[in-house]
Amino acid sequence: MTDPQISVVVPVFNECDNIAPLVGEILAVLRGRLPFEIVCVDDHSTDGSLEVLQGLKAQVPELRVLHHVARSGQSTAVRNGVKGARGAWIATLDGDGQNDPADIPKLLAARDAAPPEVKLFAGWRVDRQDSGSKRWASRWANRIRCRLLRDETPDTGCGIKLFEREVFLDLPYFDHMHRYLPALVQRAGWKTVSVPVSHRARASGVSKYNNLGRALVGIRDLRGVAWLIARSHRTPVEEL
């Protein structure tokens, strides 16, 4: 098999009714466009998602399935998917189907038009299809994060992103790090770009987050990322 130019990493937790349609959409968008692979990481689902993925794997040669033997969270699923990926560039999508795979070519086009120092292309949900309370909480969280971290990113919670694998694996790892990728990539000395993307209502299943729990965790994470940024020190290196 030709080495993939892009690996699509999808963290999955209890999305048994959403994952097969999502994989089908990815195939429809990328087959014939460029060599690719899909890496689905099952975070110890309890609803049959793993069995669905195993069935799909027998039918889809581009699909690889990784499985957590214990539930470890979305950031760990994304990181393990990136570590196992073979592509030099990674596209991520949430497993709930709310991100549209048809936006992946838009991110690829933005990458091809950008200077080489841009290493992250972050999706920006300009028309979110979530509840009013969830949109309100996200709006305020984004404002607080932007003011504290100065990452100039309007939407870090969007699951669809495109980034260079090597750059990602060089970032500090911690739980919930996937929500702070623009700030972390900028801390590493690279640039980021936000790209407007579509957003869809959840077709099946329920959200794995609640506003209060996310806010409490977010406060601690914000302080930690701000500390990392304040303590960062980059030195250019030359070989003699």
MIKOL-50131 format. One record per residue (C-alpha): residue number from 1; y, z, x. Coordinates in nm, 3 decimals. Each point is the difference from the previous one (the first is absolute). Last residue first. Layout:
% residues N
<rec><seq>NUM</seq><Y>Y</Y><Z>Z</Z><X>X</X></rec>
...
% end
This chain:
% residues 240
<rec><seq>240</seq><Y>2.389</Y><Z>1.270</Z><X>2.874</X></rec>
<rec><seq>239</seq><Y>-0.088</Y><Z>0.041</Z><X>-0.369</X></rec>
<rec><seq>238</seq><Y>0.291</Y><Z>0.095</Z><X>-0.225</X></rec>
<rec><seq>237</seq><Y>0.012</Y><Z>0.271</Z><X>-0.261</X></rec>
<rec><seq>236</seq><Y>0.279</Y><Z>0.066</Z><X>-0.249</X></rec>
<rec><seq>235</seq><Y>0.022</Y><Z>0.370</Z><X>-0.094</X></rec>
<rec><seq>234</seq><Y>-0.018</Y><Z>0.123</Z><X>-0.357</X></rec>
<rec><seq>233</seq><Y>0.063</Y><Z>0.363</Z><X>-0.090</X></rec>
<rec><seq>232</seq><Y>-0.081</Y><Z>0.142</Z><X>-0.343</X></rec>
<rec><seq>231</seq><Y>0.075</Y><Z>0.366</Z><X>-0.072</X></rec>
<rec><seq>230</seq><Y>0.254</Y><Z>-0.060</Z><X>-0.278</X></rec>
<rec><seq>229</seq><Y>-0.223</Y><Z>-0.264</Z><X>-0.157</X></rec>
<rec><seq>228</seq><Y>-0.303</Y><Z>0.228</Z><X>0.005</X></rec>
<rec><seq>227</seq><Y>0.204</Y><Z>0.285</Z><X>-0.149</X></rec>
<rec><seq>226</seq><Y>0.123</Y><Z>-0.224</Z><X>-0.282</X></rec>
<rec><seq>225</seq><Y>-0.363</Y><Z>-0.101</Z><X>-0.062</X></rec>
<rec><seq>224</seq><Y>-0.102</Y><Z>0.365</Z><X>-0.029</X></rec>
<rec><seq>223</seq><Y>0.288</Y><Z>0.097</Z><X>-0.227</X></rec>
<rec><seq>222</seq><Y>-0.074</Y><Z>-0.295</Z><X>-0.225</X></rec>
<rec><seq>221</seq><Y>-0.370</Y><Z>0.091</Z><X>-0.010</X></rec>
<rec><seq>220</seq><Y>0.072</Y><Z>0.354</Z><X>-0.116</X></rec>
<rec><seq>219</seq><Y>0.232</Y><Z>-0.118</Z><X>-0.276</X></rec>
<rec><seq>218</seq><Y>-0.240</Y><Z>-0.277</Z><X>-0.099</X></rec>
<rec><seq>217</seq><Y>-0.291</Y><Z>0.237</Z><X>-0.058</X></rec>
<rec><seq>216</seq><Y>0.200</Y><Z>0.192</Z><X>-0.259</X></rec>
<rec><seq>215</seq><Y>0.138</Y><Z>-0.318</Z><X>-0.158</X></rec>
<rec><seq>214</seq><Y>-0.342</Y><Z>-0.168</Z><X>-0.024</X></rec>
<rec><seq>213</seq><Y>-0.148</Y><Z>0.302</Z><X>-0.173</X></rec>
<rec><seq>212</seq><Y>0.287</Y><Z>0.018</Z><X>-0.247</X></rec>
<rec><seq>211</seq><Y>-0.005</Y><Z>-0.372</Z><X>-0.084</X></rec>
<rec><seq>210</seq><Y>-0.374</Y><Z>-0.031</Z><X>-0.055</X></rec>
<rec><seq>209</seq><Y>-0.233</Y><Z>-0.220</Z><X>0.200</X></rec>
<rec><seq>208</seq><Y>-0.342</Y><Z>-0.166</Z><X>-0.046</X></rec>
<rec><seq>207</seq><Y>0.126</Y><Z>-0.232</Z><X>-0.273</X></rec>
<rec><seq>206</seq><Y>-0.247</Y><Z>-0.074</Z><X>-0.278</X></rec>
<rec><seq>205</seq><Y>-0.259</Y><Z>-0.267</Z><X>-0.071</X></rec>
<rec><seq>204</seq><Y>0.052</Y><Z>-0.353</Z><X>-0.130</X></rec>
<rec><seq>203</seq><Y>0.261</Y><Z>-0.276</Z><X>-0.014</X></rec>
<rec><seq>202</seq><Y>0.270</Y><Z>0.184</Z><X>0.195</X></rec>
<rec><seq>201</seq><Y>0.331</Y><Z>-0.171</Z><X>-0.067</X></rec>
<rec><seq>200</seq><Y>0.101</Y><Z>-0.260</Z><X>0.253</X></rec>
<rec><seq>199</seq><Y>0.249</Y><Z>-0.022</Z><X>0.284</X></rec>
<rec><seq>198</seq><Y>0.162</Y><Z>-0.309</Z><X>0.153</X></rec>
<rec><seq>197</seq><Y>0.134</Y><Z>-0.020</Z><X>0.352</X></rec>
<rec><seq>196</seq><Y>0.341</Y><Z>0.015</Z><X>0.167</X></rec>
<rec><seq>195</seq><Y>-0.037</Y><Z>0.002</Z><X>0.382</X></rec>
<rec><seq>194</seq><Y>0.124</Y><Z>0.292</Z><X>0.212</X></rec>
<rec><seq>193</seq><Y>0.028</Y><Z>-0.070</Z><X>0.374</X></rec>
<rec><seq>192</seq><Y>-0.090</Y><Z>0.220</Z><X>0.296</X></rec>
<rec><seq>191</seq><Y>0.106</Y><Z>0.010</Z><X>0.365</X></rec>
<rec><seq>190</seq><Y>-0.185</Y><Z>0.141</Z><X>0.299</X></rec>
<rec><seq>189</seq><Y>0.078</Y><Z>0.284</Z><X>0.243</X></rec>
<rec><seq>188</seq><Y>-0.282</Y><Z>0.241</Z><X>-0.083</X></rec>
<rec><seq>187</seq><Y>0.240</Y><Z>0.202</Z><X>-0.216</X></rec>
<rec><seq>186</seq><Y>0.059</Y><Z>-0.318</Z><X>-0.202</X></rec>
<rec><seq>185</seq><Y>-0.374</Y><Z>-0.023</Z><X>-0.066</X></rec>
<rec><seq>184</seq><Y>-0.008</Y><Z>0.366</Z><X>-0.102</X></rec>
<rec><seq>183</seq><Y>0.299</Y><Z>-0.034</Z><X>-0.233</X></rec>
<rec><seq>182</seq><Y>-0.146</Y><Z>-0.313</Z><X>-0.165</X></rec>
<rec><seq>181</seq><Y>-0.350</Y><Z>0.156</Z><X>-0.023</X></rec>
<rec><seq>180</seq><Y>0.105</Y><Z>0.316</Z><X>-0.180</X></rec>
<rec><seq>179</seq><Y>-0.211</Y><Z>-0.010</Z><X>-0.316</X></rec>
<rec><seq>178</seq><Y>-0.313</Y><Z>-0.105</Z><X>0.191</X></rec>
<rec><seq>177</seq><Y>0.031</Y><Z>0.321</Z><X>0.205</X></rec>
<rec><seq>176</seq><Y>-0.129</Y><Z>0.198</Z><X>-0.300</X></rec>
<rec><seq>175</seq><Y>-0.241</Y><Z>0.198</Z><X>0.225</X></rec>
<rec><seq>174</seq><Y>0.089</Y><Z>-0.031</Z><X>0.367</X></rec>
<rec><seq>173</seq><Y>-0.025</Y><Z>-0.266</Z><X>0.271</X></rec>
<rec><seq>172</seq><Y>0.266</Y><Z>-0.067</Z><X>0.263</X></rec>
<rec><seq>171</seq><Y>0.053</Y><Z>-0.376</Z><X>0.036</X></rec>
<rec><seq>170</seq><Y>-0.179</Y><Z>-0.209</Z><X>0.265</X></rec>
<rec><seq>169</seq><Y>-0.263</Y><Z>-0.115</Z><X>-0.250</X></rec>
<rec><seq>168</seq><Y>0.273</Y><Z>-0.154</Z><X>-0.213</X></rec>
<rec><seq>167</seq><Y>0.152</Y><Z>-0.199</Z><X>0.288</X></rec>
<rec><seq>166</seq><Y>-0.338</Y><Z>-0.145</Z><X>0.097</X></rec>
<rec><seq>165</seq><Y>-0.077</Y><Z>-0.104</Z><X>-0.358</X></rec>
<rec><seq>164</seq><Y>0.325</Y><Z>-0.188</Z><X>-0.054</X></rec>
<rec><seq>163</seq><Y>0.140</Y><Z>0.060</Z><X>-0.345</X></rec>
<rec><seq>162</seq><Y>-0.001</Y><Z>-0.134</Z><X>-0.356</X></rec>
<rec><seq>161</seq><Y>0.057</Y><Z>0.232</Z><X>-0.295</X></rec>
<rec><seq>160</seq><Y>-0.108</Y><Z>0.030</Z><X>-0.362</X></rec>
<rec><seq>159</seq><Y>-0.040</Y><Z>0.363</Z><X>-0.104</X></rec>
<rec><seq>158</seq><Y>0.361</Y><Z>0.062</Z><X>-0.098</X></rec>
<rec><seq>157</seq><Y>0.092</Y><Z>0.362</Z><X>0.070</X></rec>
<rec><seq>156</seq><Y>0.255</Y><Z>-0.086</Z><X>0.270</X></rec>
<rec><seq>155</seq><Y>0.251</Y><Z>-0.152</Z><X>-0.241</X></rec>
<rec><seq>154</seq><Y>0.369</Y><Z>-0.051</Z><X>0.084</X></rec>
<rec><seq>153</seq><Y>-0.040</Y><Z>-0.002</Z><X>0.379</X></rec>
<rec><seq>152</seq><Y>0.307</Y><Z>0.066</Z><X>0.214</X></rec>
<rec><seq>151</seq><Y>-0.203</Y><Z>0.235</Z><X>0.226</X></rec>
<rec><seq>150</seq><Y>0.278</Y><Z>0.255</Z><X>0.019</X></rec>
<rec><seq>149</seq><Y>-0.254</Y><Z>0.286</Z><X>0.013</X></rec>
<rec><seq>148</seq><Y>0.194</Y><Z>0.262</Z><X>-0.196</X></rec>
<rec><seq>147</seq><Y>0.216</Y><Z>-0.218</Z><X>-0.222</X></rec>
<rec><seq>146</seq><Y>-0.271</Y><Z>-0.257</Z><X>-0.058</X></rec>
<rec><seq>145</seq><Y>-0.255</Y><Z>0.271</Z><X>-0.081</X></rec>
<rec><seq>144</seq><Y>0.229</Y><Z>0.170</Z><X>-0.252</X></rec>
<rec><seq>143</seq><Y>0.080</Y><Z>-0.329</Z><X>-0.172</X></rec>
<rec><seq>142</seq><Y>-0.365</Y><Z>-0.108</Z><X>-0.005</X></rec>
<rec><seq>141</seq><Y>-0.107</Y><Z>0.332</Z><X>-0.152</X></rec>
<rec><seq>140</seq><Y>0.269</Y><Z>-0.034</Z><X>-0.266</X></rec>
<rec><seq>139</seq><Y>-0.115</Y><Z>-0.345</Z><X>-0.105</X></rec>
<rec><seq>138</seq><Y>-0.368</Y><Z>0.099</Z><X>0.015</X></rec>
<rec><seq>137</seq><Y>0.053</Y><Z>0.292</Z><X>-0.236</X></rec>
<rec><seq>136</seq><Y>0.191</Y><Z>-0.219</Z><X>-0.245</X></rec>
<rec><seq>135</seq><Y>-0.260</Y><Z>-0.278</Z><X>0.013</X></rec>
<rec><seq>134</seq><Y>-0.280</Y><Z>0.251</Z><X>-0.061</X></rec>
<rec><seq>133</seq><Y>0.185</Y><Z>0.160</Z><X>-0.289</X></rec>
<rec><seq>132</seq><Y>0.070</Y><Z>-0.339</Z><X>-0.159</X></rec>
<rec><seq>131</seq><Y>-0.365</Y><Z>-0.101</Z><X>0.018</X></rec>
<rec><seq>130</seq><Y>-0.101</Y><Z>-0.278</Z><X>0.236</X></rec>
<rec><seq>129</seq><Y>0.044</Y><Z>-0.379</Z><X>0.001</X></rec>
<rec><seq>128</seq><Y>0.253</Y><Z>-0.017</Z><X>0.281</X></rec>
<rec><seq>127</seq><Y>0.240</Y><Z>-0.293</Z><X>0.005</X></rec>
<rec><seq>126</seq><Y>0.142</Y><Z>-0.031</Z><X>0.354</X></rec>
<rec><seq>125</seq><Y>-0.316</Y><Z>0.127</Z><X>0.165</X></rec>
<rec><seq>124</seq><Y>0.087</Y><Z>-0.045</Z><X>0.369</X></rec>
<rec><seq>123</seq><Y>-0.293</Y><Z>-0.099</Z><X>0.221</X></rec>
<rec><seq>122</seq><Y>0.034</Y><Z>0.090</Z><X>0.366</X></rec>
<rec><seq>121</seq><Y>-0.010</Y><Z>-0.256</Z><X>0.280</X></rec>
<rec><seq>120</seq><Y>-0.073</Y><Z>0.184</Z><X>0.323</X></rec>
<rec><seq>119</seq><Y>0.006</Y><Z>-0.128</Z><X>0.359</X></rec>
<rec><seq>118</seq><Y>0.346</Y><Z>-0.154</Z><X>0.031</X></rec>
<rec><seq>117</seq><Y>0.061</Y><Z>-0.036</Z><X>0.375</X></rec>
<rec><seq>116</seq><Y>-0.142</Y><Z>-0.354</Z><X>-0.007</X></rec>
<rec><seq>115</seq><Y>0.295</Y><Z>-0.143</Z><X>-0.198</X></rec>
<rec><seq>114</seq><Y>-0.069</Y><Z>-0.075</Z><X>-0.368</X></rec>
<rec><seq>113</seq><Y>-0.081</Y><Z>-0.332</Z><X>-0.168</X></rec>
<rec><seq>112</seq><Y>-0.377</Y><Z>0.020</Z><X>0.049</X></rec>
<rec><seq>111</seq><Y>0.000</Y><Z>0.363</Z><X>-0.113</X></rec>
<rec><seq>110</seq><Y>0.193</Y><Z>-0.080</Z><X>-0.318</X></rec>
<rec><seq>109</seq><Y>-0.246</Y><Z>-0.282</Z><X>-0.074</X></rec>
<rec><seq>108</seq><Y>-0.292</Y><Z>0.241</Z><X>0.048</X></rec>
<rec><seq>107</seq><Y>0.164</Y><Z>0.249</Z><X>-0.237</X></rec>
<rec><seq>106</seq><Y>0.042</Y><Z>-0.272</Z><X>-0.264</X></rec>
<rec><seq>105</seq><Y>-0.359</Y><Z>-0.111</Z><X>0.058</X></rec>
<rec><seq>104</seq><Y>-0.112</Y><Z>0.357</Z><X>-0.079</X></rec>
<rec><seq>103</seq><Y>0.199</Y><Z>0.010</Z><X>-0.326</X></rec>
<rec><seq>102</seq><Y>-0.278</Y><Z>-0.176</Z><X>-0.195</X></rec>
<rec><seq>101</seq><Y>-0.211</Y><Z>0.309</Z><X>0.074</X></rec>
<rec><seq>100</seq><Y>0.198</Y><Z>0.179</Z><X>-0.275</X></rec>
<rec><seq>99</seq><Y>0.027</Y><Z>0.376</Z><X>0.047</X></rec>
<rec><seq>98</seq><Y>-0.088</Y><Z>0.199</Z><X>-0.314</X></rec>
<rec><seq>97</seq><Y>-0.370</Y><Z>-0.072</Z><X>0.051</X></rec>
<rec><seq>96</seq><Y>-0.103</Y><Z>0.364</Z><X>0.040</X></rec>
<rec><seq>95</seq><Y>-0.142</Y><Z>-0.055</Z><X>0.351</X></rec>
<rec><seq>94</seq><Y>0.341</Y><Z>0.005</Z><X>0.166</X></rec>
<rec><seq>93</seq><Y>0.061</Y><Z>-0.299</Z><X>0.225</X></rec>
<rec><seq>92</seq><Y>0.040</Y><Z>-0.017</Z><X>0.377</X></rec>
<rec><seq>91</seq><Y>0.051</Y><Z>-0.308</Z><X>0.216</X></rec>
<rec><seq>90</seq><Y>-0.096</Y><Z>0.033</Z><X>0.364</X></rec>
<rec><seq>89</seq><Y>0.075</Y><Z>-0.230</Z><X>0.292</X></rec>
<rec><seq>88</seq><Y>-0.210</Y><Z>-0.041</Z><X>0.316</X></rec>
<rec><seq>87</seq><Y>-0.310</Y><Z>-0.034</Z><X>-0.219</X></rec>
<rec><seq>86</seq><Y>-0.330</Y><Z>0.170</Z><X>0.082</X></rec>
<rec><seq>85</seq><Y>0.036</Y><Z>0.307</Z><X>-0.223</X></rec>
<rec><seq>84</seq><Y>-0.194</Y><Z>0.320</Z><X>0.069</X></rec>
<rec><seq>83</seq><Y>0.299</Y><Z>0.194</Z><X>0.130</X></rec>
<rec><seq>82</seq><Y>0.217</Y><Z>-0.140</Z><X>-0.281</X></rec>
<rec><seq>81</seq><Y>-0.253</Y><Z>0.111</Z><X>-0.263</X></rec>
<rec><seq>80</seq><Y>-0.029</Y><Z>0.341</Z><X>0.162</X></rec>
<rec><seq>79</seq><Y>0.378</Y><Z>0.034</Z><X>-0.008</X></rec>
<rec><seq>78</seq><Y>0.030</Y><Z>-0.110</Z><X>-0.362</X></rec>
<rec><seq>77</seq><Y>-0.276</Y><Z>0.237</Z><X>-0.112</X></rec>
<rec><seq>76</seq><Y>0.153</Y><Z>0.283</Z><X>0.201</X></rec>
<rec><seq>75</seq><Y>0.337</Y><Z>-0.061</Z><X>-0.162</X></rec>
<rec><seq>74</seq><Y>-0.157</Y><Z>-0.017</Z><X>-0.346</X></rec>
<rec><seq>73</seq><Y>-0.181</Y><Z>0.332</Z><X>0.006</X></rec>
<rec><seq>72</seq><Y>-0.307</Y><Z>0.148</Z><X>0.173</X></rec>
<rec><seq>71</seq><Y>-0.276</Y><Z>0.026</Z><X>-0.259</X></rec>
<rec><seq>70</seq><Y>-0.327</Y><Z>0.054</Z><X>0.182</X></rec>
<rec><seq>69</seq><Y>-0.258</Y><Z>-0.250</Z><X>0.126</X></rec>
<rec><seq>68</seq><Y>0.278</Y><Z>-0.257</Z><X>0.012</X></rec>
<rec><seq>67</seq><Y>-0.131</Y><Z>-0.351</Z><X>-0.061</X></rec>
<rec><seq>66</seq><Y>0.088</Y><Z>-0.334</Z><X>0.160</X></rec>
<rec><seq>65</seq><Y>-0.067</Y><Z>-0.330</Z><X>-0.178</X></rec>
<rec><seq>64</seq><Y>0.056</Y><Z>-0.346</Z><X>0.147</X></rec>
<rec><seq>63</seq><Y>0.083</Y><Z>-0.301</Z><X>-0.215</X></rec>
<rec><seq>62</seq><Y>0.050</Y><Z>-0.352</Z><X>0.136</X></rec>
<rec><seq>61</seq><Y>-0.359</Y><Z>-0.098</Z><X>-0.083</X></rec>
<rec><seq>60</seq><Y>0.048</Y><Z>0.080</Z><X>-0.371</X></rec>
<rec><seq>59</seq><Y>-0.316</Y><Z>0.012</Z><X>-0.213</X></rec>
<rec><seq>58</seq><Y>-0.206</Y><Z>0.278</Z><X>0.160</X></rec>
<rec><seq>57</seq><Y>0.320</Y><Z>0.189</Z><X>0.078</X></rec>
<rec><seq>56</seq><Y>0.094</Y><Z>-0.005</Z><X>-0.368</X></rec>
<rec><seq>55</seq><Y>-0.309</Y><Z>0.200</Z><X>-0.092</X></rec>
<rec><seq>54</seq><Y>0.072</Y><Z>0.253</Z><X>0.272</X></rec>
<rec><seq>53</seq><Y>0.359</Y><Z>0.028</Z><X>-0.120</X></rec>
<rec><seq>52</seq><Y>-0.111</Y><Z>0.068</Z><X>-0.358</X></rec>
<rec><seq>51</seq><Y>-0.245</Y><Z>0.264</Z><X>0.127</X></rec>
<rec><seq>50</seq><Y>0.280</Y><Z>0.162</Z><X>0.197</X></rec>
<rec><seq>49</seq><Y>0.228</Y><Z>0.007</Z><X>-0.304</X></rec>
<rec><seq>48</seq><Y>-0.266</Y><Z>0.178</Z><X>-0.206</X></rec>
<rec><seq>47</seq><Y>0.222</Y><Z>0.277</Z><X>-0.135</X></rec>
<rec><seq>46</seq><Y>-0.028</Y><Z>0.268</Z><X>0.270</X></rec>
<rec><seq>45</seq><Y>0.192</Y><Z>-0.170</Z><X>0.281</X></rec>
<rec><seq>44</seq><Y>-0.047</Y><Z>0.123</Z><X>0.356</X></rec>
<rec><seq>43</seq><Y>0.317</Y><Z>-0.165</Z><X>0.134</X></rec>
<rec><seq>42</seq><Y>-0.138</Y><Z>-0.354</Z><X>-0.018</X></rec>
<rec><seq>41</seq><Y>0.166</Y><Z>-0.215</Z><X>0.265</X></rec>
<rec><seq>40</seq><Y>0.020</Y><Z>-0.367</Z><X>-0.092</X></rec>
<rec><seq>39</seq><Y>0.047</Y><Z>-0.238</Z><X>0.293</X></rec>
<rec><seq>38</seq><Y>0.072</Y><Z>-0.355</Z><X>-0.114</X></rec>
<rec><seq>37</seq><Y>-0.021</Y><Z>-0.270</Z><X>0.266</X></rec>
<rec><seq>36</seq><Y>0.216</Y><Z>-0.298</Z><X>0.081</X></rec>
<rec><seq>35</seq><Y>0.006</Y><Z>-0.352</Z><X>0.148</X></rec>
<rec><seq>34</seq><Y>0.304</Y><Z>-0.187</Z><X>-0.140</X></rec>
<rec><seq>33</seq><Y>0.111</Y><Z>-0.178</Z><X>-0.319</X></rec>
<rec><seq>32</seq><Y>-0.329</Y><Z>-0.139</Z><X>-0.129</X></rec>
<rec><seq>31</seq><Y>-0.097</Y><Z>0.331</Z><X>-0.155</X></rec>
<rec><seq>30</seq><Y>0.305</Y><Z>0.228</Z><X>0.002</X></rec>
<rec><seq>29</seq><Y>0.137</Y><Z>0.019</Z><X>-0.357</X></rec>
<rec><seq>28</seq><Y>-0.319</Y><Z>-0.052</Z><X>-0.201</X></rec>
<rec><seq>27</seq><Y>-0.194</Y><Z>0.235</Z><X>0.229</X></rec>
<rec><seq>26</seq><Y>0.260</Y><Z>0.273</Z><X>-0.040</X></rec>
<rec><seq>25</seq><Y>-0.007</Y><Z>-0.044</Z><X>-0.378</X></rec>
<rec><seq>24</seq><Y>-0.379</Y><Z>0.036</Z><X>-0.010</X></rec>
<rec><seq>23</seq><Y>0.019</Y><Z>0.315</Z><X>0.211</X></rec>
<rec><seq>22</seq><Y>0.249</Y><Z>0.145</Z><X>-0.248</X></rec>
<rec><seq>21</seq><Y>-0.214</Y><Z>-0.093</Z><X>-0.302</X></rec>
<rec><seq>20</seq><Y>-0.299</Y><Z>0.177</Z><X>0.164</X></rec>
<rec><seq>19</seq><Y>0.201</Y><Z>0.311</Z><X>0.098</X></rec>
<rec><seq>18</seq><Y>0.158</Y><Z>0.086</Z><X>-0.333</X></rec>
<rec><seq>17</seq><Y>-0.286</Y><Z>0.126</Z><X>-0.219</X></rec>
<rec><seq>16</seq><Y>-0.161</Y><Z>0.219</Z><X>0.268</X></rec>
<rec><seq>15</seq><Y>0.330</Y><Z>0.140</Z><X>0.126</X></rec>
<rec><seq>14</seq><Y>-0.110</Y><Z>0.354</Z><X>0.086</X></rec>
<rec><seq>13</seq><Y>0.150</Y><Z>0.010</Z><X>0.351</X></rec>
<rec><seq>12</seq><Y>0.051</Y><Z>-0.325</Z><X>0.188</X></rec>
<rec><seq>11</seq><Y>0.213</Y><Z>-0.073</Z><X>0.307</X></rec>
<rec><seq>10</seq><Y>0.048</Y><Z>-0.378</Z><X>0.039</X></rec>
<rec><seq>9</seq><Y>0.050</Y><Z>-0.159</Z><X>0.343</X></rec>
<rec><seq>8</seq><Y>0.063</Y><Z>-0.376</Z><X>0.007</X></rec>
<rec><seq>7</seq><Y>-0.073</Y><Z>-0.121</Z><X>0.352</X></rec>
<rec><seq>6</seq><Y>0.198</Y><Z>-0.296</Z><X>0.129</X></rec>
<rec><seq>5</seq><Y>-0.065</Y><Z>-0.270</Z><X>0.258</X></rec>
<rec><seq>4</seq><Y>-0.372</Y><Z>0.050</Z><X>-0.049</X></rec>
<rec><seq>3</seq><Y>-0.243</Y><Z>-0.091</Z><X>0.281</X></rec>
<rec><seq>2</seq><Y>-0.198</Y><Z>-0.306</Z><X>-0.108</X></rec>
<rec><seq>1</seq><Y>-0.351</Y><Z>0.084</Z><X>-0.121</X></rec>
% end
